[in-house]
Amino acid sequence: MGHENVNREAPRILIVDDVEENRFVLRDIIMDMGYLPILTENGIQALKMVERYRPQLIISDVAMPEMDGYELCRKIKENADTRDIPIVFISAFDDPSDIVRGFNIGGEDYITKPFIPEVVKARVGVHLKLAEAKNDMLEINRQLQTSVSEQLRQMEMEKKNVLYALLRVIRESVGYDAEYMERVCYDCRTLAEALQLSVEYSPLISDGYIDMIELATPLGGIGKVAIPSDIMQKKENLTPEERELRQKHTMIGAQILGDIKDLGDYNDYIQMAADIANYHHENWDGSGYPTGKSGDEIPLAAQIVAVIHAYCALTDGKRRQEPLKREEALAELELDAGKKYNPEIFKILKKISRQLH
């Protein structure tokens, strides 16, 4: 029967039948096709052979002791590593309900006894080709997803590079240096970590949230690029017109970030940055700008950034001629707790202030 043509690298076909004669008949048919048969006599052994050899197709009897073909199929299809192996049932019964049951649990085909070699060959050949085509399609999809993911990663990186280039412009326009901005980001992360440990805020702050606020904080001032630098850096009292113009940086920043968010498939990172940009000058009592939000209407990220910016500004040696010491800065901030700042967040800030930079 041309058994000498069997290639050890050929597809492996697992044959499961408790009747030795049936196994040998199927073995000869499979070998005649040039494929490699693996014989086993029950479902329990079959599971071990599947794990060991990972066959390309399984031909299984239905009526077997200990574990019938249906149970064997169910276990194979429940396993993510083996569920794609096609299963062809064999049985002396041709009751339509038996056939339907086999299909319902994941079987691909049904062959009745006695075996007709041409029918077995045709069914096996079809399902091997279908499995190969499916695997080819999965590989193509995998390669496509890898390619698309890489392109999206590149696009994401390019957009972030543009954002951080704008941040450098912001630092120049408002007199921030990189060291100051890094300090603000670090302190926002530190405060967020402390809030995560509190009963009130732990449901709202995940590890991902903490990572995001550190990255999103610098973008909160992006709207300042649209405000003349002489107004942003002015030390004297602003005129009402100048103050109104300066305050517009919040809405401008939120608009810039909103437009960027609409351009691509961004996660919550840009949304958090937009919330910070728009609301970091809102006050707890509703007296802030641009919308007069109060209390927890103000996004949590904006509340965190607001109090940290205030603390850093008070204690910064480069931005103030006479920077305040930690205790002095906290005393000044405490006067505005419940007015400008969330009083509960300030209490936690005060407890962990020694950890701030």
N, C-alpha and C positions, 0 to 999 in steps of 0.2 A: 504493500500500500504506500510506497513512497515515504516511509518513516525516516529514511536517511536524509530527507530534505528539511527536517526540523532544525530550526536555528535557535540556539540558546538565547539569543537576543530578541527572538520573536515575541509577540504578545503572549502573556501568560493567561491561561483560561483555567479557572478553578471549577472542578466538577465535583458536586456534592450529591451523593446517592448512597443509600444503605444497601443497595443490591449490587453485588460485585459485577455481575454480567452487564448491567446498565453502564456502570463506570467504564468498563473495558470497551464497550461499543462506542461510547462517546469519546473515549481516549483515542481510539483509532480514527474516528472522524476528524477530530481536532488535529491530530498529528498529520493526517492526510492533507490538511489545509496549510501545513507548514508552521503551525503554532505549537506552543509548549503547554501540554496539559498537566494540571496538578490535581491529583485524586485524593479525595477524603470521603469518609462514609457517614458523617453526621454533622449537625450544625455546630456543635461545640468545637470539634476539630477544625471546622471551616473557619470559625472566627480566628483561631490561632494562625491558620494558613494565610488568611487575609492580612493579618498584622505582620506576618513574616515576609510574604512575597508580594503583597500589593498587586493582585492580578488586574488585568485590564478588563476582564469580564467574568461573571460567575454564572454557571449553569447549575441550578439547584432543584433537586426533587422536592416535592411538597410534603408527602407523607413519609416522615422519618421519626424514629423514636427519640426521646429525650428533648430534642428541639426540632420542630418541623421547619419547613422552608419559609413559611410566613414569618415565624419568630426570628429566624436568621436574617431575613430581609429587613425586618423592623430594626434589629440591633445595628445592622450595617448602615442603614439610612439615618439612624439617630447620631451616628458618629460623624463629626464634621470632616474628619480625615478620610473617611471611606464612602460617604454618601453618594459620591459621583460615580462609583463603580456600577455599571449596568448589571442588572440581574435578570436572567431568563429562567422562568420556572419550567419544570418538566413534570408531567403527571399522566397517569393512565386515565384520569377523569377529564371529561370535557364539559362538565357542568358550567354554564355561563356564570353562575354566581361565584364559583371558585376562581374563574378567570378575572372577574371584576374585583374580587377581593385582592388578588395579587396586584392588580394595577393600583388599587386604592392605597396600598401600603408602600408603593414605590417601585414595584417590579416593572421592567420595560417590555417584557414579552412572555409568551406562553407556548410551549411545545408539548404536544401530546405523544404518548407512547402508543404503539411501537414507533421507534425512530425511523424517519426517512432521511438518509444521509444528505440528500440535496436540500431538504427543508432546513435541517440543522445548520448546514454550511451557509445557506442564504441568510438565516436569522443571525447567526454569529457574525457573519461578514458585515451585515447592515449595522449592527449595534457597535461593532468595533470602529467602523467608519464614523458613525455618529459621535461616539465618545472621542475619537481623535479630532473630529471637527470642533466639538465643544471645547476640548483642551486647547486647540489652536486659537479659538475665539477668546478664551480666557487669557491666554498669553498675549494676544494682540491687545485686549482691553487693559491688561496689566502694563504693557509697554506704553500704551496711549495715556493711561493715567499717570505713569511716571513722567512722560514727556509734558503733559499738561500741568502736572504739579510743579515741575521744574520751571516751566514758563511762568506760572502764577507766582512762584517764589521769586523769580527774577523781577517780575512786574511789581510785586509787593516791596521788594528791596529798593527798586528804583523810586517808587512813590515815597518810601520812608526816607530815602536820601534827599528827595526834594523837601520833605517836611523838616528834616534836620538842617538843611541848608537855610530854610526860612528861620529856624530857631537861632542860627548864628546871627542872622540879620536882626532878630529881636534883641538878642543880647547886646548888640552894638547900639540899637536905638534906645534902649532903656537903661543902659549902663550895667547890666548883669554880666558877670564873668562866668566861665564854665565851672569854676570851683563852687561859686554860690549856687548855681543851678543844681549841681550834683548834690550839694548839701540839702537843698529843698527836697529833691527826689528821695534821698536816703531817709530823711526825717518823715516824709509822708509814708514811706514803706514801714518804718518803725512804728509809727502811730497806728497804721492799719493792722499790723501784727498784734499790737496790744488790744485793739478793739476786737479782733477775732477771738480773743480769750475771754471777752466779757459775755455775760448772759444775753444782754440786749442786742449786741451786734454780731455775735457768732453766726447766726443763721444768714446774715447778709454778706459776710466776708469769707470768701474761699481763698485757697492758696493762689488760684489763678487771678482773683481780684487783687491780691497784694502785688503780684508781679505786674499786673496791668497798671495800677496806679503809679508805680514807680516809672513806668515807660510813658504814661499819658500825661503826667504832671507838666513836663516842659511845654507840651503843645497847648496848654491852657492859656498861654499869653500870645498865641499866634496872631490874634487880631491886631496887636500893637504895630505890626508892619504897615498898617494902613493909616496910622496916626503920625503926624509930623514929629520927628525926633525932638525938636526944640520944645514941643509941648510935653512929650513923655518925660523929658529930663529936666523940665523947669523946676527950680527949687522954690521960687517965690509963689505966692498965692495965685491960683489960676482965676481968670475972669470967668463969669458964668458961661460964656460961649466956649471958652477953652475947656472948662470942666465937662460940659455937655459933649464936646467932641471927644475928649479923652475917654469918657465912659462908654462911648460907642465901640471901643475895642472888644468888649465882651460879645456883643451881637455879631460883629464882623468876624471874630474868631470862630464862633459857633457856625456861622454861614460857610466859612472856608472849609471847615472840617466836615460839615454836612454835605457840601458839594463833593469832597473827596470820598466820603463814605458812599455816595450814590454812584460813584464811578466803578466800584468793584465789590467783590464778595468779602467785605471786611467783617471781622468779629466784633466783639464789644469794645475793643481797644479804642477805635476812633469815636464811638459813641460816648465812651467815658471822657475822652479828651474834649469832646464838644460840650458835654455837661459841665466840665471844669471851666472851660472858656466862658460859657454863658453865665454861670451862676456863682463864680468864686467871690464876687463882690456883693452877693445877697447877704442880708443880715438875719439872724435868728428871729428878731422881733419884727421883721418885714420892712425895715427902714432902708434897705440896701437897693441896689440897682442891678440889672435893667428892668426887672419885672415886679419887684416888690414881693417876691416869694418869702414865706416865713416858715419856721420850724422844719419839719421833715418834708415839706414841699420841696425844699432845697435838696438836690441829689447828694447822697452821702459823700461821694468823692469830692464834690465842691466844698462841702463842710470841712473835710479833712485838709484839703489844700489851703483853704482860707486861713485857718488857725496856724498852720505850719508856716505859711508865708509871713504872717504877722510876727510869729516868734523869731523866725530867721532874720527878718528885717530889723527887729529891735536889738538883736544880739550880734549883728554882722559888723565886724570892724572896718570893712571896706566901704560899706554903704552909709555908715553913720560916723560922724566925727567923734562921738562919745557913745560907743556901743554899751548896752546895758548888760549887766551880769545876769546869769540864769534866774536867780531869785527875783531880781528887779523886773525882768521881762515878764515873768509869770505873774507878779503882782499887778503889773499894768494890764496884762491880758485878762486877769480875773475881774477887773472893773467892768469889762465888756462881756463877760460870760453871762449868757441869758439875754444879751442885747445883740451883739455882733455874732457871737459864737455859741454853738450848741453847748450848754452847761455840762452835760454828761461827757461829751468828748473832751471838754477842757479838763474835767476832773481826771480823766485817764491820761491826758497829756501831762498834767502836773505830776502824776505818779511815776511816769516813765521819763521825765525830763532829763535825768542824768544820762539816759541812753541816746539822747539827741546830739547831733554834731553841732 
